[in-house]
Amino acid sequence: MATETKAAFARRHRVNRSTIQKWEARGHLVMTADARVDIEASERLLSERPAVYRGGMAKGNVPAQTAARHQPAEASSDGNPFDIAVWRTVLYLLRPHADIVAAAVLEAGGSLEVAYAAARLAHSPFIEAAGLTLQAMRHPDFQGDEHDLRAPSGWLTEPNWQAYAEAAGVRFEPDALEQHLDANPVWNARFDDDPRRFQRDLALSDITGTGGSRG
């Protein structure tokens, strides 16, 4: 039985800490006695739950049959054209976010490594923001805790890292970019107890502007 830490599982699926905690609380993960994730059992369990968002930026982390279930479909249970149009608009606006983040970091003088990490780390908050936006707009399918956008694997636009490296005048070394990401306090294996982690889980008040500023 192959196992890994919750941090490693989150890293492969490009989801954040709160998503892993939700999956675990709802029984979507199979945990071992030493609090590790049973990879095969958890992958199988998640593949049987199309309502669970499976990440979008990782390549090859979703079986083909699971990805097929996540093709954009009617977002509203009653097929209301307005609700479907709202959902599709939010989904399309979300699509290029990783590329926008990467370009912005590079334009601000950040390194390719920082741009790569930022694009990955921005993924989960953007997914959360999209679901909360639909909730704030009173879309009928986004009023509960499950903010499933029904986005297929590979839906999000992956930045052209080779082109960005050439523009920045540096070598494109995918392994080095991953190593930099692995060393990030939000992404690394310490996961639940790293004091360097910023609190970045979103709430509905962040979208509606009713909660005031965070201290």
Buried (B, 14 or more C-beta within 10 A) or exposed (E): EEBBBBBBBBBBBBBBBBBBBBBBEEEBBBBEEEEBBBBEBBBEBBBEBBEBBBBBBBEEBBBEEBBEBBEBEBBBEEEBEEBBEBBEEBBEEBBEBBBBBBBBBBEEEBEBBBBBBBBBBBBBBBBBBBBBBBBBBEBEBBEEEBBBBBBBBBBBBEBEBEEBBEEBEEEBBEEBBBEBBBEBEBBBEBBEEBEEBEEBEBEEEBBEEEEEEEE
